[in-house]
Amino acid sequence: MVELKIIKKIQDAISNENILDMLDGDVLPKKTITDYEDYFKDLKYTLLGNGALFLVNDSTNEIRQHYDNTYQKTINYDKFIKSQESKQNYFDNKNIQYELFVVPDKSILLQEKLPFKTNYPKRHIDYLLDVACDLLEVLDEKDTDVTDTLINREAGIKITAFILSRLHDEEDSDYYLEQLFNRLNIETIDNYKGDLLSDKNWSYTDDKELKEELHISTKNVTLIEDKTINLKEEIPEEFKICNTRASEHIKNPKSMTDKKLLILGDASSQRVIIPLEAYYGEVFYYNDCRYFNEDLINWYKPDDVIEIITERYLDTAYCPIINEEVIQLPVIDDINMEIKNGKLNINARFNDLRNIPAKGVCMLYINKQLVDQRDTDGTYTKQYTLENFGDKIEVVLKLKSGISTKKNVVVYKKYIRPTKI
């Protein structure tokens, strides 16, 4: 744990003192929060708490989801439940064991270390307990690292034992915990730098010496007898990447069983991969916890499937209904527009979450007038003269994609004024 003198040093280094009250003795005094947006506005992604660091201003607004009464959730609980029931039926029909596990956010596990007063947290999982399993049952504040947003690696062993007892209820968690400890090394790593200390996230001082002091010790987990085989090169192209994170495919001839496991998850699930390798003969990790890829399941043919999602991401789940609708993938666009010498230059690229080009029809509108339309294999390049469009230009680029994508039309809009041709 970070020593209080280091926290005091951080506090002294903060230039904007109205963000946090000065330390008083050994405890950072709690503030009463009424406006989270105003409170977080001068921070990047790191918030200093009472002996811990937290994630703020992230795309999911983790802390606001749980503690801000003005936060508007986007999750549809009825649809989420229907989606999970459809997945369960799908896997039951294939005789595949399946369950969804939810990792509580750090602000839940360390609620008492937040630097402001809070009420009982609002949690999505409270409305989903029939279709999802809350890992708060097995986790506590010791399962986090001070400087990281994720649970620590040692916590992955507890989670794994719990998961195995849920999927294979012939034994309890203690049995699996003992078996795992017999097959795993737990080693200390000194000077661990969590992601909340990275330059892009750090909200306070540029004092490098201070940030070096904040490096902590943590635990790393490895297999005692590591005879694993990396099958990365054998992964089909369409399953190699999801959400920009590479898939992992590992075979362990020294595992407890010869079963095959498919992990569908986010970054938190990285903490359970090695402990699960101790039990399963083959493990495939796919960075997908929000939509459904039936092609992957038909190719890999797993015995067990587990989904692991950090709770804050439940708010933006896609909720596919298996066998009732086309399972569609979101399109990620990378679009650059500029005017040079009176001409509009466009370079666009459309990929889905697997990093595969999204094919479709690309349409260019200028001041609501369709000026170009063509088929695309995932890229679109165009140069267009603007002399007939006056001083105010509105550019809209649309991609009407095939049924393999989440949205039939991706829209990019840009106002350019004046053109000064």
Summary of the structure (lengths in Angstrom):
residues: 421
radius of gyration: 24.5
end to end distance: 61.3
largest distance: 75.8
contacts: 1289
relative contact order: 0.11
helix: 28%
strand: 30%
